[in-house]
Amino acid sequence: MILSLLLSTFLTIFIAELGDKTQLATLTISGTSNKPLAVFLGSSTALVFASLLGALAGGSISTFVPEIFLKVIASVTFFIIGIKIFINSFTSNDEDNEESDIKLLDAEE
């Protein structure tokens, strides 16, 4: 019985996350860095903790906080994250190139 609940939850979340903002953000961050393992570990950990929070809260938070306030918080948070990723996409290439140049110089010595 628990196995069927586990499997149905996994499939539901897996299908729901395909093409979702989380996957697109992970794809974007991974594309702008040369460290896909770090991006995978960071996004996986974030998804686990977000799921834990959702499972523990179970919708009861909406009885204390108005729905519109939750939507505003989510919107502002996504906007800030999007702006930060957008700005970092211009600056990270320079830093990554400098790190690559340093590694090449060290390898030549």
C-alpha distances in whole Angstrom, upper triangle without the diagonal:
4,5,5,7,9,10,11,12,14,16,17,18,20,21,23,24,26,30,29,31,30,30,33,34,33,35,38,38,37,40,43,42,42,39,36,34,35,34,31,30,31,29,26,27,28,25,22,24,25,21,21,23,22,18,21,23,21,24,25,28,30,31,33,34,35,34,37,37,34,35,38,37,35,37,40,38,37,41,42,39,41,44,44,42,45,48,46,46,50,50,48,50,53,51,49,52,54,51,52,56,55,53,56,59,57,56,60,61
4,5,5,6,9,10,10,12,14,15,16,18,20,21,22,24,28,27,29,27,27,31,32,30,32,35,35,34,37,40,39,39,36,33,31,32,31,28,27,28,26,23,23,24,21,19,21,21,18,17,20,19,16,18,20,18,22,23,26,28,29,31,32,33,32,35,35,31,33,36,34,32,35,37,35,34,38,39,36,38,41,41,39,42,45,43,43,47,47,45,47,50,48,46,49,51,48,49,52,52,50,53,55,54,53,57,58
4,5,5,6,9,10,10,12,14,15,16,18,20,21,23,26,26,28,26,26,29,30,29,30,34,34,33,36,38,37,37,34,31,29,30,29,26,25,27,25,22,23,24,21,19,21,22,18,18,21,20,17,20,22,21,24,26,28,30,31,33,34,35,33,36,36,33,33,37,35,32,35,38,35,34,38,39,36,37,41,40,38,41,44,42,42,46,46,43,45,48,46,44,47,49,47,47,51,50,48,50,53,52,51,55,56
4,5,5,6,8,10,11,12,14,15,16,18,20,21,25,24,27,25,25,29,30,29,30,34,34,33,36,38,38,38,35,32,30,32,30,27,27,28,26,23,24,25,21,20,22,22,18,19,22,20,17,20,22,20,23,25,28,29,30,33,33,34,32,35,35,32,32,36,34,32,34,37,35,33,37,38,36,37,40,40,38,41,44,42,42,46,46,44,45,49,47,45,48,50,48,48,52,52,50,52,55,54,53,56,58
4,5,5,6,8,10,10,12,14,15,16,18,20,24,23,25,23,24,27,28,27,29,32,32,32,34,37,36,37,34,31,30,30,29,26,25,26,24,21,22,22,19,17,19,19,15,16,18,16,14,17,19,16,19,21,24,25,26,29,29,30,28,31,32,28,29,32,31,28,31,34,31,31,34,35,33,34,38,37,36,39,41,40,40,44,44,42,44,47,46,44,47,49,46,47,51,51,49,51,54,53,52,56,57
4,6,5,6,9,10,11,12,14,15,16,18,22,21,23,21,21,25,26,24,26,29,29,29,32,34,33,34,31,28,26,27,26,22,22,23,21,18,19,19,16,14,17,17,13,14,17,16,13,16,19,17,20,22,24,25,27,29,30,31,29,32,32,28,29,32,30,27,30,33,30,29,33,34,31,32,36,35,34,36,39,37,37,41,42,39,41,44,42,40,44,46,43,43,47,47,45,47,50,49,48,52,54
4,5,5,6,8,10,10,12,14,15,17,20,20,23,21,20,24,25,24,25,29,29,28,31,33,33,33,31,27,26,27,26,22,22,24,21,18,20,21,17,16,19,19,15,17,20,18,16,19,21,19,22,25,26,27,30,32,32,33,30,33,33,29,30,33,31,28,31,33,31,30,33,34,32,32,36,36,34,36,39,37,37,41,42,39,40,44,42,40,43,45,43,43,47,47,45,47,50,49,48,51,53
4,5,5,6,9,10,11,12,14,16,19,19,22,20,20,23,25,24,25,28,29,29,31,34,34,34,32,28,27,28,27,23,24,25,22,19,21,21,17,17,19,18,15,17,19,17,15,18,20,17,20,23,25,25,27,30,30,30,28,30,31,27,27,31,30,27,29,32,30,28,32,33,31,31,35,35,33,36,39,37,37,41,42,39,41,44,43,41,44,46,44,44,48,48,46,49,52,51,50,53,55
4,6,5,6,8,10,10,12,14,18,17,19,17,18,21,22,21,23,26,27,26,29,31,31,32,30,26,25,26,24,21,21,22,19,16,18,18,14,13,16,15,11,13,15,13,11,15,17,14,17,20,21,22,25,27,26,27,25,27,28,24,24,28,26,23,26,29,26,25,29,30,28,28,32,32,30,33,36,34,34,38,39,37,38,42,40,39,42,44,42,42,46,46,44,47,50,49,48,52,53
4,6,5,6,8,10,10,12,16,15,18,16,16,19,20,19,21,24,24,24,26,29,28,29,27,23,22,23,21,18,18,19,17,14,16,16,13,12,15,15,11,14,16,15,13,17,19,17,19,22,24,25,27,29,28,29,27,29,29,25,25,28,27,24,26,29,26,25,28,29,27,27,31,31,29,31,34,33,32,36,37,34,36,39,38,36,39,41,39,39,43,43,41,43,46,45,45,48,50
4,6,5,6,8,10,11,14,15,18,16,16,19,21,20,21,24,25,24,26,29,29,30,28,24,24,25,23,19,21,22,18,16,19,19,15,15,18,17,14,17,19,17,16,20,21,19,21,24,25,26,29,31,30,30,27,30,30,27,26,29,28,25,27,29,27,25,29,30,27,28,31,31,29,31,35,33,32,36,37,35,36,40,39,37,40,42,40,40,44,44,42,44,47,47,46,49,51
4,6,5,6,9,10,14,13,16,15,15,18,20,19,21,24,25,24,27,29,30,31,29,25,25,26,23,20,21,22,18,17,19,18,14,15,17,16,13,16,17,15,14,18,19,17,18,21,23,23,25,28,27,27,24,26,27,23,23,26,25,22,24,27,25,23,26,28,26,26,30,30,28,30,33,33,32,36,37,35,36,40,39,37,40,42,41,41,44,45,43,45,49,48,47,51,53
4,6,5,6,9,12,11,13,12,12,15,17,16,18,20,21,21,24,26,26,28,25,22,22,22,20,17,18,18,15,13,15,14,11,12,14,12,10,13,15,12,13,16,17,15,17,20,21,21,24,26,25,25,22,24,25,21,21,24,23,19,21,24,22,20,23,25,22,23,27,27,25,27,30,29,29,32,34,31,33,36,35,34,37,39,37,38,41,42,40,42,46,45,44,48,50
4,5,5,7,10,10,13,11,10,14,16,15,16,19,20,19,21,24,24,25,23,20,20,21,18,15,17,17,14,12,15,15,11,13,16,14,12,15,17,16,16,20,21,19,20,24,24,25,28,29,28,29,26,27,28,24,23,26,25,21,23,25,23,21,24,26,23,23,27,27,24,26,30,28,27,31,32,30,31,35,34,32,35,37,35,35,39,40,38,40,43,43,42,45,47
4,5,5,9,9,13,12,11,14,16,16,16,19,21,21,22,25,26,27,26,22,22,23,21,18,20,20,17,16,19,18,14,16,19,17,15,18,20,17,18,22,22,20,21,25,25,25,29,30,29,29,25,27,28,24,23,26,25,22,23,26,24,21,24,26,24,23,27,27,25,27,30,29,28,32,33,31,32,36,35,33,36,39,37,37,41,42,40,42,45,45,44,47,49
4,6,8,7,10,10,10,13,15,15,16,19,20,20,22,25,26,27,26,22,23,23,20,18,20,20,16,15,18,16,13,15,17,15,13,17,18,15,16,20,20,18,18,22,22,22,25,27,25,25,22,23,24,21,19,22,22,18,19,22,21,18,21,23,21,21,25,25,23,25,28,28,27,30,32,30,32,35,35,33,36,38,37,37,41,42,40,42,45,45,45,48,50
4,6,5,8,7,7,9,11,11,13,15,16,17,19,21,22,24,22,19,19,20,16,15,16,16,12,12,15,13,10,13,15,13,12,16,17,15,16,20,20,19,19,23,23,23,26,27,26,26,22,24,24,20,19,22,21,17,18,21,19,16,19,21,18,18,22,22,20,22,25,24,23,27,29,27,28,32,31,29,32,35,33,33,37,38,37,39,42,41,41,44,46
4,5,9,9,7,9,12,11,11,14,16,16,17,20,21,23,22,18,19,20,17,15,18,18,14,14,17,16,13,16,18,16,16,19,21,19,20,24,24,23,23,27,26,26,30,31,29,29,25,26,27,24,22,24,24,20,20,23,21,18,21,23,20,19,23,23,20,22,25,24,23,27,28,26,27,31,31,29,31,34,33,33,36,37,36,38,41,41,40,43,45
4,7,8,6,6,10,11,10,12,15,15,16,18,20,22,21,18,20,20,17,16,19,18,14,15,19,17,15,18,20,18,18,21,22,20,22,25,25,24,24,28,27,27,30,31,29,28,25,25,26,23,21,23,22,18,18,21,19,16,18,20,18,16,20,21,18,19,23,22,20,24,26,24,25,29,29,27,30,33,32,31,35,36,35,37,40,40,40,42,45
4,5,5,6,9,10,11,12,14,15,16,19,20,23,22,19,20,20,16,16,18,17,13,14,17,14,12,16,17,15,15,19,19,17,19,22,22,21,21,24,23,23,27,28,25,25,21,22,22,19,17,19,19,15,15,18,16,13,15,18,15,14,18,19,16,18,21,21,20,24,26,24,25,29,29,27,30,33,32,32,35,37,36,37,41,41,40,43,46
4,6,5,6,8,10,10,12,14,15,16,18,21,20,18,19,19,15,15,17,15,12,14,16,13,12,15,16,14,15,18,18,17,20,22,21,21,21,24,23,22,26,26,24,23,20,20,20,17,15,17,16,12,12,14,13,9,12,14,11,10,14,15,13,15,18,18,17,21,22,21,23,26,26,25,28,30,29,30,33,34,34,36,39,39,39,42,44
4,5,5,6,9,10,11,12,14,15,17,19,18,15,16,15,12,11,13,12,8,10,12,10,8,12,13,11,12,16,16,15,18,20,20,20,20,23,22,22,26,26,24,24,21,22,21,18,17,18,17,13,14,16,13,10,14,15,11,12,15,15,13,15,18,18,17,21,22,20,22,26,25,24,27,29,28,28,32,33,32,34,37,37,37,40,42
4,5,5,6,9,10,10,12,14,15,17,16,13,15,15,11,10,13,12,9,10,13,12,10,14,16,14,15,18,19,18,20,23,23,23,23,27,26,26,30,30,28,28,25,25,25,22,20,22,20,17,17,19,17,14,16,17,14,13,17,17,14,16,19,18,17,21,22,20,21,25,24,23,26,28,27,27,31,32,31,32,36,36,35,38,40
4,5,5,6,9,10,10,12,14,17,16,14,16,16,12,13,15,14,11,13,16,14,13,17,18,17,18,21,21,21,23,26,26,25,25,29,27,27,31,31,28,28,25,25,25,22,20,21,20,17,16,18,16,12,14,16,12,11,14,15,12,13,17,16,14,18,20,18,19,23,23,21,24,27,26,26,29,31,30,32,35,35,35,38,40
4,5,5,6,8,10,11,12,15,15,13,15,14,10,11,14,12,9,12,14,12,12,16,17,15,17,20,20,20,23,25,24,25,25,28,26,26,30,30,27,27,25,24,24,21,19,20,18,15,15,16,13,10,12,13,9,9,12,11,9,11,14,13,12,16,17,16,17,21,20,19,22,24,24,24,27,29,28,30,33,33,33,36,38
4,5,5,6,8,10,11,13,12,9,11,11,7,8,10,9,7,10,12,11,11,14,16,15,16,19,20,20,22,25,25,25,26,29,27,28,32,31,29,30,27,27,26,23,22,23,21,18,18,19,16,13,16,16,12,12,15,14,11,13,16,14,13,17,18,15,17,20,20,18,21,23,22,22,26,27,26,28,31,31,31,34,36
4,6,5,6,9,10,12,12,9,12,12,9,10,13,12,10,13,15,15,14,18,19,18,20,23,23,23,25,28,28,28,29,32,30,31,35,35,32,32,30,29,29,26,24,25,24,20,20,21,19,16,17,18,14,13,16,15,12,13,16,14,13,16,18,15,16,20,19,17,20,23,22,22,25,26,25,27,30,30,30,33,35
4,5,5,6,9,12,12,11,14,13,10,12,15,13,12,15,17,16,16,20,21,20,21,24,25,25,27,29,29,30,30,33,31,31,35,35,32,32,29,29,28,25,24,24,22,19,19,19,17,14,15,15,12,10,13,12,8,10,12,11,9,13,14,12,13,17,17,15,18,21,20,20,23,25,24,26,29,30,30,32,34
4,5,5,6,10,9,9,11,10,7,10,12,10,10,13,15,14,15,18,19,18,21,23,23,24,27,28,29,29,30,32,30,31,35,34,32,32,30,29,28,25,24,24,22,20,19,19,17,14,15,15,11,11,13,11,7,10,12,9,8,12,13,10,12,15,15,13,16,19,18,18,21,23,22,24,27,27,27,30,32
4,5,5,7,7,5,9,9,6,8,11,11,10,13,15,15,16,19,20,20,22,24,25,25,28,30,30,31,32,34,33,34,37,37,34,35,33,32,31,28,27,27,25,23,23,23,20,18,19,18,15,14,16,15,11,13,15,12,11,14,15,12,12,16,15,13,16,18,17,17,20,21,20,22,25,25,25,28,30
4,6,8,9,8,12,12,10,12,15,14,14,16,19,18,19,22,23,23,25,27,28,28,31,33,33,34,34,37,35,36,40,39,36,37,34,34,33,30,29,29,27,24,24,24,21,19,20,19,16,15,16,15,11,12,14,12,9,12,14,11,11,14,14,12,14,17,16,16,19,21,20,21,25,25,25,27,30
4,7,9,10,13,12,10,13,16,15,15,18,19,19,20,23,24,24,26,28,29,29,32,34,34,35,35,38,35,36,40,39,36,37,34,34,32,30,29,28,26,24,23,23,21,18,19,18,15,13,14,13,9,10,11,8,6,9,10,7,7,11,11,9,12,14,14,14,17,19,19,20,23,24,24,26,28
4,5,7,10,9,8,12,14,13,14,17,18,18,20,22,23,23,26,28,28,29,32,33,34,35,36,38,36,37,41,40,37,38,36,35,34,31,30,30,28,25,25,25,22,20,21,19,16,16,17,14,11,13,14,10,9,12,11,7,8,11,10,7,11,13,12,12,15,16,16,18,20,21,21,24,26
4,6,9,9,9,12,14,14,15,17,19,20,21,23,25,25,27,29,30,31,33,35,36,37,38,40,38,40,43,42,40,41,39,38,37,34,33,33,31,29,29,28,25,24,24,23,20,20,20,18,15,17,17,14,12,15,14,10,10,12,11,8,10,13,10,10,14,15,13,15,18,18,18,21,23
4,6,6,7,9,10,11,13,14,16,17,19,20,22,23,24,26,27,29,30,32,33,34,35,38,36,38,41,40,38,39,37,37,36,33,32,32,30,27,28,28,24,23,24,23,19,20,21,18,15,18,18,15,14,17,16,12,13,15,13,10,13,15,12,13,16,17,15,17,20,20,19,23,24
4,5,5,6,9,10,10,12,14,15,16,18,20,21,22,24,25,26,28,30,31,32,33,36,34,36,39,39,37,38,36,36,35,31,31,31,29,26,27,27,24,22,24,23,19,19,21,19,16,18,19,16,15,18,18,14,15,18,16,14,16,18,16,16,20,20,18,20,23,23,22,26,28
4,5,5,6,8,10,10,12,14,15,16,18,20,21,22,24,25,27,28,30,31,33,35,34,35,39,38,37,38,36,36,35,32,31,32,29,27,28,28,25,23,25,24,20,21,23,21,18,21,22,19,18,21,21,17,18,21,18,16,19,20,17,18,21,21,19,22,25,23,23,26,28
4,5,5,6,8,10,11,12,14,15,16,18,20,21,22,24,25,27,28,30,31,33,32,34,37,36,34,36,34,34,33,30,29,30,27,25,26,26,22,21,23,21,18,19,21,18,16,19,20,16,17,20,19,15,17,19,17,15,18,19,16,17,21,21,19,22,24,23,23,27,28
4,6,5,6,8,10,10,12,14,15,16,18,20,21,22,24,26,27,28,29,31,30,31,35,34,32,33,31,31,30,27,26,27,24,22,23,23,19,18,20,19,15,16,18,16,13,16,18,15,15,18,17,14,16,19,17,15,19,20,18,19,22,22,21,24,26,26,26,29,31
4,6,5,6,8,10,10,12,14,15,16,18,20,21,22,24,25,26,28,30,29,31,34,34,32,33,31,32,31,27,27,28,25,22,24,24,21,19,22,21,17,18,21,19,16,19,21,18,18,21,21,18,19,22,21,18,22,23,21,21,25,25,23,26,29,28,28,31,33
4,6,5,6,8,10,10,12,14,15,16,18,20,21,22,24,25,27,29,28,30,33,33,31,33,31,32,30,27,27,28,25,23,25,25,21,20,23,22,18,20,22,20,18,21,22,19,20,23,23,19,21,24,21,20,23,24,22,22,26,26,24,27,29,28,28,32,33
4,6,5,6,9,10,11,12,14,15,16,18,20,21,22,24,25,27,26,28,31,30,28,30,28,29,27,24,24,25,22,20,21,21,17,17,19,18,15,17,19,16,15,18,20,17,18,21,20,18,20,22,20,19,23,24,21,23,26,26,25,27,30,29,29,33,34
4,5,5,6,9,10,10,12,14,15,16,18,20,21,22,23,25,24,26,29,29,27,28,26,27,25,22,22,23,20,17,19,20,16,15,18,17,14,15,18,16,14,18,19,17,18,21,21,19,21,24,22,20,24,26,23,24,28,28,27,30,32,31,32,35,36
4,5,5,6,9,10,10,12,14,15,16,18,20,21,22,25,24,26,29,29,27,29,27,28,27,23,23,25,22,19,22,22,19,18,21,21,17,19,22,20,18,21,23,21,21,25,25,22,24,27,25,23,27,28,26,27,30,30,29,31,34,33,33,36,38
4,5,5,6,8,10,10,12,14,15,16,18,20,21,23,22,25,28,27,26,28,26,28,26,22,23,24,21,19,22,22,18,18,21,20,17,19,22,20,19,22,24,21,22,26,25,23,25,28,25,24,28,29,26,28,31,31,29,32,35,33,34,37,38
4,5,5,6,8,10,10,12,14,15,16,18,19,21,20,22,25,24,23,25,23,24,22,19,19,21,18,15,18,18,15,14,18,17,14,16,19,17,16,20,22,20,21,24,24,22,25,27,25,24,28,29,27,28,32,32,31,33,36,35,35,39,40
4,6,5,6,8,10,10,12,14,15,16,17,20,19,21,24,24,23,24,22,23,22,19,19,21,18,15,18,19,16,15,19,19,16,17,21,19,18,21,23,22,23,26,26,24,26,29,28,26,30,31,29,31,34,34,33,36,38,37,37,41,42
4,6,5,6,9,10,10,12,14,15,17,19,19,21,24,24,23,25,23,25,24,20,21,23,20,18,21,22,19,18,22,22,19,21,24,23,21,25,27,25,26,29,29,27,29,32,30,29,32,34,31,32,36,36,34,37,40,38,39,42,43
4,5,5,6,9,10,10,12,14,16,17,16,19,22,21,20,23,21,23,22,18,19,21,18,16,19,20,17,17,21,20,18,20,23,22,21,25,26,25,26,29,29,27,30,32,30,29,33,34,32,33,37,36,35,38,40,39,40,43,44
4,5,5,6,9,10,10,12,13,15,14,16,19,19,18,20,18,20,18,15,16,18,15,13,16,17,14,14,18,18,16,18,21,20,20,23,25,24,25,29,29,27,30,32,30,30,33,35,33,34,38,37,36,39,42,41,41,45,46
4,5,5,6,8,10,10,12,15,14,16,19,20,19,21,19,21,20,17,18,20,18,15,19,20,17,17,21,21,19,21,24,24,23,26,28,27,28,31,32,30,32,35,33,32,36,37,35,36,40,40,39,41,44,43,43,47,48
4,5,5,6,8,10,12,14,14,17,19,19,19,21,20,23,21,18,20,22,19,17,21,22,19,20,23,23,21,24,27,26,25,29,30,29,30,34,33,31,34,37,35,34,38,39,36,38,41,41,40,43,45,44,44,48,49
4,5,5,6,8,10,11,11,13,16,16,15,18,17,19,18,14,17,19,16,15,18,19,17,18,21,21,20,22,25,24,24,28,29,28,30,33,33,31,34,37,35,34,38,39,37,39,42,42,41,44,46,45,45,49,50
4,6,5,6,7,10,10,12,14,15,15,17,15,18,17,13,15,18,16,14,18,19,17,18,21,22,20,22,25,25,25,28,30,29,30,34,34,33,35,38,36,36,39,41,39,40,44,44,43,46,48,47,47,51,52
4,6,5,8,10,11,14,16,17,17,19,18,21,20,17,19,21,19,18,21,23,21,21,25,25,24,26,29,28,28,31,33,32,33,37,37,35,38,41,39,38,42,43,41,42,46,46,44,47,50,49,49,52,54
4,5,9,9,10,13,14,15,16,18,18,21,20,17,19,22,19,18,22,23,21,22,26,26,25,27,30,29,29,33,34,33,35,38,38,36,39,42,40,39,43,44,42,44,47,46,45,48,51,49,50,54,54
4,6,6,6,9,11,11,12,15,14,17,16,13,16,19,17,16,20,21,19,21,24,24,23,26,29,28,29,32,33,33,34,38,38,36,39,42,40,40,43,44,43,44,48,47,47,50,52,51,51,55,56
4,6,8,9,11,13,13,15,14,18,17,14,16,19,18,17,20,22,21,22,25,26,25,27,30,30,30,33,35,34,36,39,39,38,41,43,42,41,45,46,44,46,49,49,48,51,54,53,53,56,58
4,5,6,8,10,10,12,11,14,14,12,14,17,16,15,18,20,19,20,23,25,24,26,29,29,30,32,34,34,35,38,39,38,41,43,42,42,45,47,45,47,50,50,49,52,55,54,54,58,59
4,5,6,8,9,11,11,15,15,12,15,18,17,17,20,22,21,23,25,26,26,28,31,31,32,34,36,36,38,41,41,40,43,46,44,44,48,49,47,49,52,52,51,54,57,56,56,60,61
4,5,5,6,9,9,13,11,9,13,15,14,14,17,19,18,20,22,23,23,26,28,28,29,31,33,33,35,38,38,38,41,43,41,42,45,46,45,47,50,50,49,52,54,54,54,58,59
4,5,5,6,6,10,10,8,11,13,13,14,16,18,18,20,22,23,24,25,28,28,29,32,33,34,35,38,39,38,41,44,43,43,46,47,46,48,51,51,51,54,56,55,56,59,61
4,6,7,9,12,12,11,14,16,16,17,20,21,21,23,25,26,27,29,31,32,33,35,37,37,39,42,42,42,45,47,46,46,50,51,50,52,55,54,54,57,59,59,60,63,64
4,7,9,12,11,11,14,15,15,16,19,20,20,22,24,25,26,28,30,30,32,34,35,36,38,41,41,41,44,46,44,45,48,49,48,50,53,53,53,56,58,57,58,61,62
4,6,8,7,7,10,11,11,13,15,16,17,19,21,22,23,25,26,27,29,31,32,33,35,37,38,38,41,43,42,42,46,47,46,48,51,51,51,54,55,55,56,59,60
4,6,5,7,9,10,11,13,15,16,17,19,20,22,23,25,26,27,29,31,32,33,35,37,38,38,41,43,43,43,46,48,47,49,52,52,52,55,57,56,58,61,62
4,5,5,6,9,10,11,12,14,15,17,18,20,21,22,24,26,27,28,30,32,33,35,36,36,39,42,41,41,45,46,45,47,50,50,50,53,55,55,56,59,60
4,5,5,6,9,10,10,12,14,15,16,18,20,21,22,24,26,27,28,30,31,34,35,35,38,40,40,40,43,45,44,46,49,49,50,52,54,54,55,58,60
4,5,5,6,9,10,11,12,14,15,17,18,20,21,23,24,26,27,28,30,32,33,34,37,39,38,39,42,43,42,45,47,47,48,51,52,52,54,56,58
4,5,5,6,9,10,11,12,14,15,17,18,20,21,22,24,26,27,28,31,32,32,35,37,36,37,40,41,40,42,45,45,46,48,50,50,51,54,55
4,5,5,6,9,10,11,12,14,15,16,18,20,21,22,24,26,27,29,30,31,33,36,35,36,39,40,40,41,44,45,45,47,50,50,51,53,55
4,5,5,6,8,10,10,12,14,15,16,18,20,21,22,24,26,28,29,29,32,34,34,35,38,39,39,41,43,44,44,47,49,49,50,53,54
4,6,5,6,9,10,11,12,14,15,16,18,20,21,22,24,27,27,27,30,32,32,33,36,37,36,38,41,41,42,44,46,46,47,50,52
4,6,5,6,9,10,11,12,14,15,16,18,20,21,22,25,26,26,29,31,30,31,34,35,35,37,39,40,40,43,45,45,46,48,50
4,5,5,6,9,10,10,12,14,15,16,18,20,21,23,25,25,28,30,30,30,33,35,35,36,39,40,40,42,44,45,46,48,50
4,6,5,6,9,10,11,12,14,15,16,18,20,22,23,23,26,28,28,29,32,33,33,35,37,38,39,41,43,43,45,47,49
4,5,5,6,9,10,11,12,14,15,16,18,21,21,21,24,26,26,27,30,31,30,32,35,35,36,38,40,40,42,44,46
4,5,5,6,9,10,10,12,14,15,16,19,20,20,23,25,25,25,28,30,29,31,34,35,35,37,39,40,41,43,45
4,5,5,6,9,10,10,12,14,15,17,19,19,22,24,24,25,28,29,29,31,34,34,35,37,39,40,41,43,45
4,5,5,6,9,10,11,12,14,16,17,17,20,22,22,23,26,27,27,29,31,32,33,35,37,37,39,41,43
4,6,5,6,8,10,10,12,15,15,15,18,20,20,21,24,25,25,27,29,30,30,33,35,35,36,39,40
4,5,5,6,9,10,11,13,15,15,17,20,20,20,23,25,25,26,29,30,30,32,35,35,36,39,40
4,6,5,6,8,10,11,13,14,16,18,19,20,22,24,24,26,28,29,30,32,34,35,36,38,40
4,5,5,6,9,10,11,11,14,16,16,17,20,21,21,23,25,26,27,29,31,32,33,35,37
4,6,5,6,9,10,10,12,15,15,15,18,20,20,21,24,25,25,27,29,30,31,33,35
4,6,5,7,9,10,12,14,15,16,18,20,21,22,24,26,26,28,30,31,32,34,36
4,5,6,7,9,11,12,13,15,17,18,19,21,23,24,25,27,28,30,31,33,35
4,5,5,6,8,10,10,11,14,15,16,18,20,21,22,24,25,26,28,30,31
4,6,6,7,10,11,11,13,15,16,17,19,21,21,23,25,26,27,29,31
4,6,6,8,10,11,12,14,16,17,18,20,21,22,24,26,27,29,30
4,6,6,7,9,10,11,13,15,16,17,19,21,22,23,25,26,28
4,5,5,6,8,10,10,12,14,15,16,18,20,21,22,24,26
4,5,5,6,9,10,10,12,14,15,16,18,20,21,22,25
4,6,5,6,9,10,11,12,14,15,17,18,20,21,23
4,5,5,6,9,10,11,12,14,15,17,18,20,22
4,5,5,6,9,10,11,12,14,15,16,18,20
4,5,5,6,9,10,10,12,14,15,17,19
4,5,5,6,9,10,11,12,14,15,17
4,5,5,6,9,10,11,12,14,16
4,5,5,6,9,10,10,12,15
4,5,5,6,9,10,11,13
4,5,5,6,9,10,11
4,5,5,6,9,10
4,5,5,6,9
4,5,5,6
4,5,5
4,5
4
